[in-house]
C-alpha cells in the first residue's frame, strides 16, 4: 500500500513561488507514475502535471506550462512541483496521486490513479 503526503503549500502574492513536495511511503517507488492535481472551490479536480515511471517523461496542462516544473527523486521517494509566477487562479488544494505502472507515459486523468494524498492548500492573493 502506497501512502502519499503533500507539503509546501501556503499563501503567496501574485508572481511569487512555492515548491510542493509529495512524499511516498512504500516500496518500488520508481515503478509509480505520479500526477499532480488541483481543486478549487466549486470546480472539478484538474490535472496539471504528471511524470512517468520508466523514463521520467513529463506532461503539463496548458494552464501551468512554462510556470510549473515537475521533478522526481526516486532515491528519496519524492516528487517536487516547483511553481513560479503564481496567479490568483492557481489558488486551490493541490494533490498528488500515484499509479503503479512501468511505462513511458503518464496521464492527467483522475480515474487513472490508484493512490491519493490528502492535499495541501495553495492561496495566491495580494
C-alpha positions in Angstrom: 0.0 0.0 0.0 1.5 3.3 -1.1 0.8 6.4 1.1 1.3 9.9 -0.2 1.8 13.1 1.8 1.9 16.6 0.2 3.6 19.5 1.8 4.9 23.0 0.9 1.6 24.8 0.4 0.9 28.2 1.8 -0.1 31.8 1.0 1.9 33.8 -1.6 1.4 37.0 -3.5 0.8 37.0 -7.3 4.1 36.5 -9.0 5.5 34.5 -6.2 6.8 30.9 -6.0 6.2 27.8 -4.0 7.6 24.3 -4.1 5.3 21.5 -3.3 6.5 18.1 -2.3 4.9 14.7 -2.5 6.5 12.1 -0.3 5.7 8.4 -0.8 6.0 5.7 1.7 6.1 2.2 0.3 8.3 0.2 -1.9 9.2 0.2 -5.6 8.5 3.9 -5.9 10.3 4.1 -9.2 7.6 1.9 -10.7 4.9 4.5 -9.9 3.7 7.2 -12.2 2.9 10.4 -10.3 0.4 13.0 -11.1 -0.4 16.4 -9.6 -3.9 17.7 -9.5 -5.6 20.7 -8.0 -9.2 21.5 -7.0 -10.5 25.0 -6.4 -13.8 25.5 -4.5 -16.8 24.7 -6.7 -14.6 23.4 -9.5 -13.7 20.0 -10.8 -10.4 18.4 -10.0 -7.9 19.4 -12.6 -4.8 17.5 -13.7 -1.9 19.9 -14.0 1.2 17.7 -14.5 2.4 14.1 -14.4 5.7 12.2 -14.6 6.0 8.7 -15.9 7.8 5.8 -14.1 10.0 4.4 -16.7 11.8 7.4 -18.3 10.5 10.4 -16.4 8.5 11.8 -19.3 6.6 14.8 -18.1 3.3 16.4 -19.2 1.9 19.8 -18.2 -1.5 21.3 -18.6 -1.6 24.4 -20.7 -2.7 26.4 -17.7 0.7 25.8 -15.9 3.1 25.2 -18.8 6.1 27.4 -18.6 5.5 28.3 -15.0 5.5 24.9 -13.2 8.3 22.3 -13.2 7.8 18.7 -12.1 10.7 16.5 -11.0 11.2 13.3 -9.0 13.9 11.8 -6.8 13.4 8.1 -6.7 16.2 7.7 -4.1 14.2 9.8 -1.7 10.7 8.7 -2.7 9.9 12.3 -3.5 8.2 14.3 -6.3 8.5 18.0 -6.4 6.4 20.7 -8.1 8.1 24.0 -8.5 5.5 26.7 -9.1 6.7 30.1 -10.3 4.9 33.2 -11.4 1.8 32.2 -9.4 -1.5 33.7 -10.3 -4.7 34.2 -8.3 -6.4 31.4 -10.4 -3.8 29.0 -9.1 -5.5 29.1 -5.7 -6.6 25.5 -4.9 -5.9 22.4 -2.9 -3.1 20.6 -4.6 -3.0 16.8 -4.5 -0.5 14.2 -5.7 -1.6 10.8 -7.0 0.2 7.6 -8.0 -0.3 4.5 -10.1 2.0 1.5 -10.3 2.8 1.1 -14.0 6.2 0.8 -15.6 5.8 2.6 -18.9 7.0 5.8 -20.6 3.7 7.6 -20.4 1.5 9.2 -17.8 -1.9 10.8 -18.0 -3.6 13.6 -16.2 -6.9 11.9 -15.6 -8.2 11.4 -12.0 -9.5 7.9 -12.7 -6.2 6.6 -13.9 -4.6 6.8 -10.4 -4.9 4.4 -7.6 -3.5 6.3 -4.6 -4.1 9.9 -3.5 -2.7 12.2 -0.9 -4.8 14.5 1.3 -3.7 17.6 -0.4 -2.0 20.9 0.5 -3.6 24.4 0.2 -2.1 27.0 -2.0 -3.5 30.5 -1.8 -2.4 33.3 -4.1 -3.6 36.7 -3.1 -2.4 40.2 -2.5 
